[in-house]
Amino acid sequence: MMMLCISWRGARVHDEPCRVAMHAGREQEGGGVAAAPAARGDGYRKRGVVQIRPISSPRCRPISPRLPTAGPSRWLRITYLRKTGTRARSPTMAGGGGGGRPRAVFMAFGTRGDVFPVAALAAAFARDQQQYAVVFITHSAHRSLSAHLAASNVRYIPVSSPPVLAAEKVENISGGSQSNHEDESFSSRKMIIQMEHRKECLSSVEEVFGDDPSTNGDFVVINFFALEGWHIAELFQVKCIIAAPYFLPYSAPSSFQRQFKHNFPLLYKYFQEAPANTVCWTDIIHWMWALFTESWGSWRSNYLNLSPIPFTDPVTNLPLWHVREESPLLLYGFSKEIVECPGYWPSSAHACGFWFLPTAWQFSCDKCMELSRNMNFSLGSVMCAKHSSMEHFLVGNSYSSRPIFVGLSSIGSMGFLRNPKAFLMVLKAAIESTDYRFILISSGYQPLDSAIRSIASSVTESSEAEASSLSDDSILLFNGRLFCFSGSVPYSWLFPRCAAAIHHAGSGSTAAALLAGIPQVVCPFLLDQFYWAERLHWLGVAPAPLQRQHLIPDNDDPSSIHNAAEMLRGAIKSALLPEIKAQATRIADRLSFEDGIGEALRNLKDRVLVQDQPEV
């Protein structure tokens, strides 16, 4: 049997092209597996700024029968537990009497859009199933979730890794190049962060499950950027559910099936001949292929004491013919009205509807959040006195049209917004050539906020009307027609008050604009954003997607700014056509009947909840 390894990222990485390599190692006569040098491919596949290309990689170390580096006591305990199928309950999560509460571990990594909808699902599950002890594991950068989760009796466990591994000085985001030294330096730093991240993930789950002998009803829920959770769930022998608020952000390399079939003929047969409702090749090619990537094998073997290749015996490396695992439940947080779910998807995949956040979670201002709890925010004012200027701008008594929303969420922190001044100058040029007003949500991205303050402070005293500082997080620019806000407000409140939304085609912004029934202008940057941008255009609620340089050019010379502003102006004009407005309204009407979180809960409960058995 041969060993197939594919390099993959252990965390969400947006600083460099995503590299995929395949190499095979032949089974040794003595039963050990040694990996051969990587085989080079021919060419690469590129979509937007994300490239997938074959590369060579270091020779893998032979898998030896040594104890994992976690230590003998841990290795012996895990070995015993895996052989006997028993654990002892962790005191921190234990219930009273002879049996403790079942536990649900939700683990989600990535940006706010990747994590917060899964957190909303965890909170809803905890409120609905109060017999469960629910924990949520994510980046410490998302600590604002802590209080919201606590209100639903969900325990927040942070890990120290950053949501995005972005090398601030990486040149190849815009097509430039890095020196070999810079590339190696970042790769080394990334590897260190990745290993520490996995260590913290394992420690966090161990803290929850401990050595409990009872796994009845326990389960783990992960998003696609938390694949650590899949392997850890296997270690603790509990179900693993996948919950993704976005369309699958990565696909298998085009050569994956051919390489897998060649290197793992028996395992390929194992999946192809799988009985109904068990893990089969459809699951593998849809998303589980990423579990077979290079870095997971050594981590599984050395730190988890598992077989380096999933679904194989750790001694013989042969498929587990006598074990057939249930096809994992895959919950998608998007609507079937928007995404067509093809027949070749796994039968266990469910499009539940969009997962919208609770309103209170979306305010950066505590006073505004309290106001929203005491009134119907869709009808009245929810902004406190400090932020009332935003409502005044939205009403715009002196203007006949509503403002246009502009927001790029975490695109700045990913390294794409390299010249914030140029971005602002594009908006200024669009303002000067039209009667549009814009409301810009900077998402607290410091370089953009600094550029806004710099422009505001540069206005002379005789032109103070062009830049008025309204509060610490609000600034008016360009003759009062660009309102800049560094905090956050619910899109469900903001978007219905806007004429259109300009954004990065992230799943959250896309869903909110669709529900609000407003036209959209989208500029995708990476991963699933290209899918959403194309889909919105196909649905007829957005014009053709903008290219990056048409919204955030790297240069702020007059020519670059003029060209970008002309493209943006044309896209807005197309978006505001009556037929696009009408189509956006029709789709919003259909979405208004959906309850994405509720549907996800129903699917989750049907699959994982332990039903009370009648006494005999």
C-alpha positions in Angstrom: 0.0 0.0 0.0 1.2 3.5 -0.8 0.9 6.6 1.3 -0.5 9.7 -0.2 0.2 13.0 1.3 -1.1 16.4 0.2 0.2 19.6 1.8 -2.5 21.8 3.3 -2.9 24.7 5.5 -3.7 24.1 9.2 -5.3 27.5 9.5 -6.8 30.1 7.2 -4.0 31.6 5.2 -4.5 34.5 2.8 -1.0 35.8 2.4 0.3 33.6 -0.3 -1.0 31.2 -3.0 -2.4 28.0 -1.6 0.0 25.3 -2.5 -1.0 21.7 -3.0 1.6 18.9 -3.4 1.3 15.2 -3.8 3.9 12.6 -3.0 3.7 8.9 -2.3 5.7 6.6 -0.1 5.8 2.8 -0.5 4.9 0.5 2.3 8.0 -1.1 3.8 8.3 -4.8 4.2 8.5 -4.4 7.9 5.1 -2.6 8.0 6.4 0.9 8.5 5.7 3.6 6.0 8.4 5.8 4.5 7.5 8.7 2.2 9.3 9.3 -1.1 10.2 12.7 -2.3 7.4 14.8 -3.7 6.5 14.3 -7.3 6.3 17.5 -9.3 3.1 18.3 -11.2 2.7 20.2 -14.4 1.3 23.6 -14.2 -1.1 25.1 -11.7 -4.7 26.0 -11.4 -5.6 29.6 -10.6 -8.9 31.2 -9.5 -8.8 34.9 -8.7 -5.8 35.4 -6.4 -5.8 31.9 -5.0 -3.5 29.5 -6.8 -3.2 25.8 -6.3 0.0 24.5 -7.8 2.1 21.4 -7.3 5.4 21.9 -5.5 8.1 19.7 -4.1 8.2 19.1 -0.4 10.6 17.6 2.1 10.9 13.9 2.5 8.6 12.7 5.2 10.1 11.0 8.2 9.4 7.2 8.5 6.7 6.5 11.0 8.4 4.8 13.9 6.9 2.9 16.8 8.2 5.4 19.3 5.9 7.0 21.9 4.3 10.3 20.8 5.9 13.5 22.1 3.0 14.2 24.4 4.6 11.8 26.9 4.4 8.1 27.9 1.6 8.6 30.5 -0.6 10.3 28.0 0.3 7.8 25.3 -0.5 4.8 27.5 -3.8 6.4 28.7 -4.9 7.1 25.1 -3.9 3.7 23.9 -5.8 2.0 26.7 -8.9 4.2 26.1 -8.8 3.6 22.4 -8.6 -0.2 22.9 -11.3 -0.3 25.6 -13.5 2.5 24.3 -13.8 4.0 27.8 -13.2 7.4 29.3 -13.7 9.1 32.6 -15.7 12.3 32.9 -13.9 15.6 33.2 -14.7 17.2 36.5 -15.2 20.6 34.9 -18.0 19.4 32.7 -19.4 16.7 34.9 -23.0 16.5 36.1 -24.2 15.2 39.4 -24.8 11.7 40.6 -23.9 8.7 38.6 -24.1 10.3 35.2 -23.0 13.7 34.0 -24.4 16.0 31.3 -23.7 15.1 27.6 -21.3 17.5 26.0 -21.3 19.4 22.7 -18.1 21.0 21.5 -18.4 23.6 18.8 -15.0 24.5 17.2 -14.8 27.2 14.5 -11.8 29.1 13.2 -11.2 31.9 10.7 -12.6 35.4 10.3 -15.7 36.8 11.9 -17.8 35.6 9.0 -16.4 32.0 9.4 -16.9 31.9 13.2 -19.8 34.0 14.4 -22.6 32.1 12.5 -21.4 28.8 14.1 -21.3 30.5 17.5 -25.0 31.6 16.9 -25.8 27.9 16.2 -24.0 26.8 19.4 -25.9 29.4 21.4 -29.3 28.3 19.9 -28.5 24.6 20.6 -27.6 25.4 24.2 -30.9 27.3 24.8 -32.9 24.5 23.1 -31.1 21.6 24.8 -30.4 22.7 28.3 -29.4 19.2 29.4 -26.2 19.6 27.3 -23.0 21.2 28.5 -22.0 23.3 25.5 -18.5 24.8 24.8 -17.3 27.0 22.0 -13.6 26.9 20.9 -12.3 29.7 18.7 -9.6 32.4 18.4 -9.0 34.7 21.4 -9.4 37.5 18.8 -13.1 36.7 18.9 -13.4 37.3 22.6 -16.3 39.6 22.1 -18.3 36.4 21.7 -17.7 35.5 25.3 -20.4 37.5 26.9 -23.0 36.7 24.2 -22.2 32.9 24.6 -22.3 33.1 28.4 -25.8 34.5 28.2 -26.9 31.2 26.5 -24.8 29.1 29.0 -22.1 28.3 26.4 -18.6 28.2 27.8 -16.1 30.1 25.6 -12.6 28.6 25.3 -10.0 30.7 23.4 -7.0 29.6 21.6 -4.2 32.1 20.9 -3.7 31.6 17.1 -4.7 34.5 14.9 -7.9 34.3 12.7 -5.8 35.0 9.6 -2.1 34.2 9.0 -1.3 37.3 7.0 2.2 38.4 6.3 1.8 42.2 6.2 4.7 42.6 3.7 3.8 39.8 1.3 4.1 41.0 -2.2 2.4 38.2 -4.1 -1.1 39.2 -3.0 -1.0 41.7 -5.8 1.1 39.6 -8.2 4.5 40.6 -6.8 7.1 38.3 -5.5 8.8 37.5 -2.2 12.4 36.7 -1.8 13.2 33.1 -0.9 14.3 34.3 2.5 11.0 36.0 3.2 9.1 33.0 2.0 11.0 30.6 4.2 10.7 32.9 7.1 6.9 33.2 6.8 6.6 29.5 6.2 8.6 28.8 9.4 6.5 31.2 11.4 3.3 29.7 10.0 4.4 26.2 10.9 5.2 27.2 14.5 1.8 28.9 14.9 0.1 25.9 13.3 1.7 23.4 15.7 0.9 25.5 18.8 -2.7 25.9 17.5 -3.2 22.2 17.3 -1.7 21.7 20.7 -4.1 24.2 22.2 -7.0 22.6 20.3 -6.2 19.2 21.7 -5.7 20.6 25.2 -9.0 22.4 25.1 -11.0 19.3 24.0 -9.2 17.2 26.6 -10.3 19.7 29.2 -13.9 19.1 28.2 -13.9 15.3 27.7 -11.2 14.3 30.1 -11.1 10.5 30.7 -14.9 10.0 30.8 -16.0 6.4 30.1 -19.4 7.6 28.8 -19.6 9.2 25.3 -23.4 8.8 25.0 -24.7 11.9 23.3 -21.4 13.7 23.1 -20.4 15.3 19.8 -18.1 17.8 18.1 -19.2 20.4 15.6 -16.5 22.0 13.3 -16.3 24.4 10.4 -14.1 23.8 7.4 -11.2 25.7 9.0 -11.3 23.6 12.1 -10.3 20.2 10.7 -8.3 19.6 13.9 -11.7 18.8 15.4 -12.4 15.9 13.1 -9.2 14.1 14.1 -9.7 14.9 17.8 -13.3 13.6 17.6 -11.9 10.4 16.3 -9.5 10.2 19.2 -12.3 10.6 21.7 -14.6 8.4 19.7 -17.5 10.9 19.4 -19.5 12.0 16.4 -18.2 14.9 14.3 -20.6 17.3 12.6 -19.6 19.9 10.0 -21.3 23.3 10.1 -20.4 25.8 7.4 -22.0 29.2 7.0 -20.4 29.5 3.6 -20.1 27.5 0.4 -17.2 25.0 0.5 -14.2 27.3 0.4 -11.8 24.8 -1.3 -12.0 22.0 -3.7 -9.9 18.9 -4.3 -7.0 19.3 -6.8 -8.0 18.0 -10.2 -5.5 15.1 -9.9 -6.6 14.1 -6.5 -8.9 11.1 -7.5 -6.3 9.7 -9.9 -3.5 10.0 -7.4 -5.6 8.6 -4.6 -6.8 5.6 -6.7 -3.2 4.9 -7.7 -1.6 5.2 -4.3 -4.5 3.8 -2.2 -6.2 1.2 -4.4 -7.7 -0.7 -1.4 -8.8 2.4 0.4 -10.3 3.8 -2.8 -12.2 0.5 -3.2 -13.3 0.8 0.5 -15.0 4.1 -0.2 -16.4 3.2 -3.6 -18.1 0.1 -2.2 -19.4 1.8 0.9 -23.0 0.8 1.9 -25.6 3.5 1.9 -25.4 6.2 4.5 -21.7 5.4 5.3 -18.6 7.4 4.4 -18.1 6.9 0.7 -16.2 8.5 -2.2 -18.8 11.2 -2.5 -18.0 12.4 1.0 -14.3 12.3 0.3 -14.3 14.2 -3.0 -16.8 16.8 -1.6 -14.8 17.8 1.4 -13.1 15.0 3.3 -10.1 14.9 0.9 -8.6 17.6 3.0 -8.3 15.1 5.9 -5.7 13.2 3.9 -3.2 16.1 3.6 0.4 16.0 4.5 0.6 17.7 7.8 -2.3 15.7 9.4 -0.5 12.3 9.0 2.4 13.1 11.3 0.2 14.9 13.8 -2.3 12.0 14.0 0.5 9.5 14.4 2.8 11.4 16.8 0.4 13.4 18.9 -3.0 11.5 18.7 -1.7 8.0 18.5 -4.0 7.4 15.5 -3.3 5.9 12.1 -1.6 8.5 9.9 -4.1 7.7 7.2 -7.8 8.1 8.2 -10.0 5.0 7.9 -7.0 2.6 8.0 -5.6 0.3 10.7 -2.6 1.9 12.5 -0.6 -1.3 12.4 -1.4 -2.8 8.9 -2.3 0.5 7.1 -5.1 -1.5 5.5 -8.7 -0.1 5.3 -11.0 -0.8 8.3 -13.1 -3.2 6.4 -15.0 -4.3 9.5 -15.8 -0.7 10.4 -18.2 1.5 8.5 -18.7 5.0 9.8 -21.9 6.9 9.2 -21.6 9.6 6.6 -21.0 12.8 8.6 -23.8 15.3 8.8 -22.9 18.5 6.9 -24.9 21.5 7.7 -24.6 24.4 5.2 -25.8 27.9 6.5 -27.2 29.1 3.2 -30.5 28.9 1.4 -31.5 26.4 -1.3 -33.3 29.4 -2.9 -29.8 30.8 -3.6 -27.5 27.8 -4.0 -28.5 24.8 -6.1 -27.5 21.7 -4.3 -26.5 19.2 -7.1 -27.3 15.5 -6.9 -23.6 14.5 -6.6 -23.4 16.1 -3.2 -23.4 13.7 -0.2 -26.9 12.8 0.9 -25.9 13.9 4.4 -25.4 17.5 3.2 -28.2 19.9 4.0 -28.7 23.5 3.0 -30.5 24.9 6.0 -31.0 28.5 5.2 -28.8 31.5 6.1 -27.6 31.6 9.8 -28.2 35.2 10.9 -26.7 36.5 14.1 -28.8 37.7 17.0 -29.2 41.4 16.8 -27.5 42.1 20.1 -24.3 40.5 18.8 -23.9 43.0 16.0 -23.5 46.2 17.9 -20.1 47.6 18.9 -21.9 50.1 21.2 -23.3 48.7 24.4 -25.9 51.5 24.7 -27.2 50.8 21.2 -27.4 47.1 22.0 -29.5 47.8 25.1 -31.8 50.1 23.1 -32.3 47.3 20.5 -33.4 44.9 23.2 -36.1 47.3 24.4 -37.8 48.1 21.1 -38.5 46.8 17.6 -35.4 48.1 15.9 -36.9 47.6 12.5 -39.4 50.3 13.2 -37.7 52.8 15.5 -34.4 54.3 16.5 -31.8 51.9 18.0 -28.9 54.3 18.0 -27.9 56.0 21.2 -27.3 59.8 21.4 -23.6 59.3 20.6 -24.4 57.5 17.4 -27.6 59.3 16.4 -25.6 61.0 13.6 -25.7 57.8 11.6 -29.5 57.8 11.6 -29.5 61.4 10.6 -27.2 60.6 7.7 -29.4 57.6 6.6 -32.5 59.7 6.6 -30.8 62.4 4.6 -33.7 64.9 4.5 -31.8 67.1 2.0 -31.3 64.2 -0.4 -33.8 62.3 -2.5 -32.1 59.0 -2.5 -30.8 56.6 0.2 -27.1 56.2 0.8 -25.1 53.2 -0.6 -23.4 50.9 1.9 -19.7 50.1 1.4 -17.9 47.5 3.5 -15.1 45.0 3.0 -15.2 43.3 6.4 -11.9 41.5 7.2 -10.5 42.0 3.7 -8.1 44.7 5.1 -6.7 42.4 7.8 -6.1 39.7 5.1 -3.6 42.1 3.4 -5.6 43.1 0.3 -6.3 46.7 1.2 -2.7 47.9 0.7 -3.5 51.5 -0.1 -6.5 52.7 2.0 -6.0 56.3 0.7 -6.6 55.1 -2.9 -9.8 53.3 -1.9 -11.1 56.6 -0.3 -10.1 58.6 -3.4 -12.1 56.2 -5.6 -15.2 56.8 -3.4 -14.5 60.6 -3.5 -14.3 60.5 -7.3 -17.5 58.6 -7.5 -19.2 61.1 -5.2 -18.0 64.1 -7.3 -19.3 62.7 -10.6 -22.7 61.5 -9.2 -25.3 62.4 -6.6 -24.5 59.2 -4.6 -23.9 59.2 -0.8 -22.0 56.4 0.8 -21.8 54.9 4.3 -18.5 53.2 4.8 -18.1 50.6 7.6 -14.3 50.2 8.1 -14.6 47.2 10.4 -12.0 48.7 12.7 -9.2 48.1 10.2 -6.6 50.5 11.6 -4.8 51.6 8.4 -8.2 52.5 6.8 -9.3 54.4 9.9 -6.0 56.2 10.0 -6.4 57.2 6.3 -9.9 58.5 7.1 -8.7 60.6 10.0 -5.8 61.9 8.0 -8.1 63.2 5.3 -10.4 64.7 7.9 -7.6 66.5 9.6 -6.1 67.8 6.4 -9.2 69.9 5.6 -8.5 73.6 6.2 -10.5 75.7 8.7 -12.3 77.4 5.8 -13.5 74.0 4.5 -14.6 72.5 7.9 -17.9 71.5 6.3 -16.2 68.9 4.3 -14.9 66.9 7.3 -16.8 66.9 10.6 -15.7 64.7 13.5 -18.9 63.4 14.9 -17.7 60.9 17.6 -14.8 58.7 18.3 -15.9 56.2 15.7 -17.8 58.4 13.2 -16.4 60.9 10.6 -18.0 62.7 7.7 -15.9 63.3 4.6 -16.3 64.8 1.1 -18.8 67.6 1.7 -20.8 65.4 4.1 -21.5 62.7 1.6 -19.3 59.9 2.9 -20.1 58.7 6.5 -17.3 56.6 7.9 -18.0 54.4 10.9 -15.4 52.1 12.5 -17.8 50.2 14.7 -20.5 47.8 13.8 -24.3 47.8 13.6 -26.7 45.0 12.5 -26.9 44.8 8.7 -30.6 43.7 9.2 -31.2 47.3 10.5 -28.8 49.1 8.2 -29.3 47.5 4.8 -33.1 48.2 4.4 -32.1 51.9 4.8 -29.6 51.8 2.0 -30.1 51.9 -1.8 -27.5 49.2 -2.5 -24.6 47.4 -0.9 -21.0 47.3 -2.2 -19.1 44.5 -0.5 -16.5 41.7 -0.9 -19.1 38.9 -1.6 -18.5 37.3 1.8 -21.3 34.9 2.8 -22.5 37.1 5.7 -22.8 40.4 3.7 -24.3 38.5 0.8 -27.0 36.9 3.0 -27.9 40.2 4.8 -28.2 42.1 1.5 -30.3 39.3 0.0 -32.7 39.3 3.0 -32.9 43.1 2.8 -33.9 42.9 -0.8 -31.4 45.5 -2.1 -29.2 45.4 -5.2 -25.5 44.5 -4.7 -22.2 45.5 -6.2 -19.6 42.9 -5.3 -15.8 42.7 -5.6 -14.5 39.2 -4.6 -11.0 38.6 -3.4 -10.6 34.9 -2.5 -12.1 31.5 -1.8 -15.9 31.2 -1.8 -16.3 35.0 -2.5 -15.9 34.3 -6.2 -18.7 31.8 -6.1 -21.1 34.2 -4.3 -20.2 37.0 -6.7 -20.9 34.9 -9.8 -24.1 33.5 -8.2 -25.5 37.0 -7.3 -24.9 38.1 -10.9 -26.6 34.9 -12.2 -29.5 35.5 -9.9 -30.0 39.0 -11.3 -29.4 40.9 -8.1 -26.0 42.3 -9.0 -24.1 43.4 -12.1 -20.9 41.6 -13.2 -18.4 41.5 -10.3 -15.8 44.2 -10.1 -12.1 43.4 -10.3 -10.1 44.3 -7.3 -8.3 47.2 -9.0 -11.6 48.7 -9.8 -12.4 49.2 -6.1 -9.1 49.3 -4.2 -6.3 50.1 -6.7 -2.8 49.8 -5.4 -1.8 53.2 -6.7 -3.4 56.5 -6.0 -2.3 58.3 -9.2 -5.0 60.2 -11.0 -5.3 57.7 -13.8 -5.8 54.7 -11.5 -8.3 56.6 -9.4 -10.3 57.8 -12.4 -10.5 54.4 -14.1 -11.6 52.7 -10.9 -14.2 55.3 -10.1 -15.6 55.0 -13.6 -16.0 51.2 -13.2 -17.5 51.6 -9.8 -19.9 54.3 -11.1 -21.0 52.1 -14.0 -21.6 49.1 -11.7 -23.7 51.1 -9.3 -25.7 52.5 -12.2 -26.4 49.0 -13.4 -27.3 47.7 -9.9 -29.9 50.4 -9.4 -31.8 49.5 -12.6 -35.5 48.7 -11.9 -35.2 45.1 -13.0 -32.4 44.4 -10.5 -34.3 46.1 -7.7 -37.4 44.1 -8.5 -35.5 40.8 -8.6 -33.8 41.6 -5.3 -37.2 42.2 -3.7 -38.6 38.9 -5.1 -35.8 36.9 -3.6 -36.0 38.7 -0.3 -39.7 37.7 -0.1 -38.8 34.0 -0.5 -36.0 34.2 2.0 -38.2 35.8 4.7 -40.0 32.5 5.3 -36.8 30.6 6.1 -35.3 29.9 9.6 -31.7 28.8 8.9 -30.7 28.3 12.6 -34.0 26.5 13.4 -33.5 24.1 10.4 -29.9 23.4 11.4 -31.0 22.6 14.9 -33.7 20.2 13.7 -31.1 18.3 11.6 -28.6 18.3 14.4 -31.1 17.0 16.9 -32.3 14.3 14.5 -28.7 13.0 14.1 -27.0 13.3 17.5 -29.6 13.5 20.3 -29.9 10.4 22.4 -33.6 9.4 22.5 -34.9 8.1 25.8 -35.3 4.3 25.6 -38.4 2.8 27.2 -37.8 0.7 30.3 -38.0 -3.0 29.7 
